[in-house]
Amino acid sequence: MAPPEPPTPAGADARAASPEPGGTTPSARLAELGLVLPAVPTPAGAYVPAVRDGDLVWTAGQIPLVGGRLVETGVVGAGISTGRAAELARMCALNALAAAAEAAGGLDAIIRIVKVVGFVASGPGFVEQPLVVNGASELLGAVFGDAGRHARSAVGVAGLPLGAPVEIELVARVAS
């Protein structure tokens, strides 16, 4: 049996939900980056884009779709560079944020990114999965500041749905 979670200090959720120094909210920082949340991609199977359970939202894996179309297919380290894959991971994270925001009641209802899992379709010998998933992590940090710092896994896989090079999922804490 896992040990119980340590108690949350009184007011911790309120502090996390308040704007970063400078008074900007996640939605304002997203706009400052010149980004908007896309429409939540339609699931390609028997699942939903995100599920809220209590004060957590869990997203399904998101691939680099723009306007419902896969931006690029292929394998990282065998045709797709690490840098390009990091850009695709950023697109995936934006799609995951859209799904999480829909489940949370808006982007500003998300008070912390807890965990990110990145899957990278990897060619033989490719070992830069963490650099690829940095594309997602850096976007989340830019949008949420310290509340965007998260635990993370970066996993190399043989293939991903529809031939996508990258897939990102996340867990977010939301305001009660």
C-alpha positions in Angstrom: 0.0 0.0 0.0 1.3 3.4 -0.9 1.9 6.0 1.8 -0.8 8.7 2.0 0.0 12.0 0.3 1.3 14.6 2.6 -1.3 17.2 3.6 -1.5 20.3 1.4 -0.7 23.5 3.4 -3.7 25.7 4.0 -4.0 28.1 1.1 -1.6 26.3 -1.3 -4.3 25.9 -4.0 -5.1 29.6 -3.7 -1.5 30.5 -4.1 -1.0 28.2 -7.1 -4.1 29.6 -8.8 -3.1 33.2 -8.4 -1.3 34.9 -11.2 2.5 34.8 -11.4 4.4 37.9 -10.4 3.4 40.6 -12.8 -0.2 39.7 -12.5 -0.6 37.6 -15.7 -2.8 34.5 -15.9 -2.0 31.4 -18.0 -4.4 32.6 -20.7 -2.7 36.0 -20.8 0.7 34.3 -21.0 -0.5 32.1 -23.8 -1.7 35.2 -25.7 1.7 36.9 -25.0 3.3 33.9 -26.7 1.1 34.5 -29.7 -0.7 31.2 -29.2 -4.4 30.2 -28.8 -5.8 27.0 -27.6 -6.9 24.9 -30.6 -10.2 23.1 -30.8 -10.0 19.9 -28.9 -9.1 17.1 -31.4 -11.8 14.5 -32.0 -10.8 11.2 -30.5 -9.8 8.6 -33.1 -11.1 5.7 -31.0 -13.3 4.7 -28.0 -12.0 7.2 -25.5 -12.4 10.9 -24.4 -9.8 13.6 -24.8 -9.6 14.3 -21.0 -11.2 13.1 -17.7 -11.6 15.2 -14.6 -11.5 13.2 -11.3 -11.7 15.4 -8.3 -9.1 18.1 -8.6 -7.0 16.3 -11.3 -7.5 16.2 -15.1 -5.9 13.4 -17.0 -5.5 13.9 -20.8 -5.4 11.2 -23.4 -2.2 11.2 -25.5 -2.2 14.0 -28.0 -0.4 13.9 -31.3 0.6 17.0 -33.4 -2.7 17.7 -35.0 -3.5 21.2 -36.4 -7.0 21.7 -37.8 -7.7 18.0 -37.3 -4.8 17.0 -39.6 -1.6 15.3 -38.6 1.2 17.8 -39.2 3.9 15.3 -39.9 4.6 11.5 -39.8 7.8 9.7 -39.3 10.5 8.6 -36.9 12.7 10.8 -34.9 16.4 10.1 -35.6 15.5 8.6 -38.9 14.2 11.4 -41.0 12.9 13.8 -38.3 15.4 15.9 -36.4 15.4 16.3 -32.6 14.7 20.0 -33.0 11.7 19.4 -35.3 10.4 16.8 -33.0 10.6 19.2 -30.1 8.4 21.6 -32.1 5.9 18.8 -32.7 6.0 18.0 -29.0 5.0 21.7 -28.3 2.0 21.3 -30.7 1.1 18.1 -28.8 1.3 20.0 -25.5 -1.0 22.7 -26.8 -3.5 20.1 -27.8 -3.3 18.5 -24.4 -3.8 21.9 -22.8 -6.9 22.4 -24.9 -8.3 19.1 -23.7 -7.4 19.8 -20.1 -8.8 23.3 -20.2 -12.1 22.0 -21.6 -12.4 19.5 -18.8 -11.3 22.0 -16.1 -13.7 24.8 -17.2 -11.0 27.0 -18.8 -7.3 27.4 -19.0 -7.1 29.6 -15.9 -8.8 26.9 -13.8 -5.6 24.9 -14.2 -3.5 25.7 -11.2 -0.6 23.2 -11.7 0.9 20.8 -14.3 1.6 17.7 -12.2 3.0 15.2 -14.8 3.9 14.9 -18.4 4.5 11.7 -20.4 6.1 12.0 -23.8 6.3 9.2 -26.3 8.8 9.6 -29.2 8.7 7.3 -32.2 12.5 6.6 -32.2 14.9 5.3 -34.8 17.5 2.7 -33.9 20.0 4.2 -31.5 18.1 7.4 -30.9 18.6 8.5 -27.3 17.5 12.2 -27.3 13.9 11.6 -26.2 14.3 14.0 -23.2 15.3 16.8 -25.6 12.2 16.1 -27.8 9.9 16.2 -24.8 11.5 19.5 -23.6 9.4 21.1 -26.4 6.3 20.3 -24.4 7.9 21.1 -21.0 9.2 24.5 -22.0 5.8 25.5 -23.4 4.1 24.5 -20.1 6.7 26.4 -18.1 6.1 29.5 -20.3 2.4 29.3 -19.8 2.2 28.4 -16.1 5.5 29.7 -14.7 6.6 27.7 -11.6 3.2 26.0 -11.6 4.2 24.5 -15.0 7.2 22.6 -13.5 6.3 19.0 -13.5 7.4 15.4 -13.1 8.1 13.8 -16.5 8.8 10.7 -18.4 10.3 10.6 -22.0 9.8 7.2 -23.6 11.2 6.0 -26.9 8.8 3.7 -28.8 8.8 1.9 -32.1 5.6 3.6 -33.5 2.7 5.9 -32.6 -0.9 6.2 -33.8 -1.2 7.4 -37.4 2.6 7.4 -37.8 2.9 10.4 -35.5 6.5 11.2 -34.4 5.5 12.4 -30.9 2.6 12.0 -28.4 2.2 13.9 -25.2 -0.2 13.4 -22.3 -0.4 15.3 -19.1 -2.0 15.4 -15.6 -3.1 18.8 -14.3 -4.4 20.0 -10.9 -7.5 22.3 -11.2 -9.2 24.7 -8.9 -11.9 23.2 -6.8 
